[in-house]
């Protein structure tokens, strides 16, 4: 059972001068701006390829994370007062995009959220495509559609997270039974998760 309430009121035994990340990193704006992707595409060498926005973000996050001090996580697993106090201590205030993703990673490692919850928060959900649909699918060619450039990264829940409270509120409302481990291509299209449509 999850413990709810004002976790900020709990004293934390994990206060250290080195616990807070030294550089918080950027906000979400640079990953949600189609113009940034256009400039990156224009700067590519001949036959160069540009990874998805999520791949770009993940690479940047890993580079940022490598420069941060390692946190000693609590021994407890799950939605406990100890773990929530730890999160409040180390992820207070406004969070950068990297810190938001780091919270999700840390919460999963502590057993506060499941892999499925992290996947849905970050948009890393497996989509099953029926082989019969392969010839009936095409990518959007409308370059005015943000999805053409962002690959629907702008629709993932985590880009709306700016604080630990935002994340905790989303997790509280997440219902595992309503979210399958994998979804069909048709369902993904209905949810607006994929930047392509069936050809008619």
Buried (B, 14 or more C-beta within 10 A) or exposed (E): EEEEEEBBEBEBEBEEEEBBBEEBBEBBEBBBBBEBBEEBEEEEEEEEEEEBBBEBBBEBBEEBBEEBEEBEBBEBEEBBEBBBBBBBBBBEEEBBBBBBBBBBBBBBEBEBBBEBBBBBBBBEBEBEEEEEEEEEBEEBEEEEEBBBBBBBBBBBBBBEBBBBEBBBEBBEEBEEEEEEEEBBBBBBBEEEBBBBEEEE
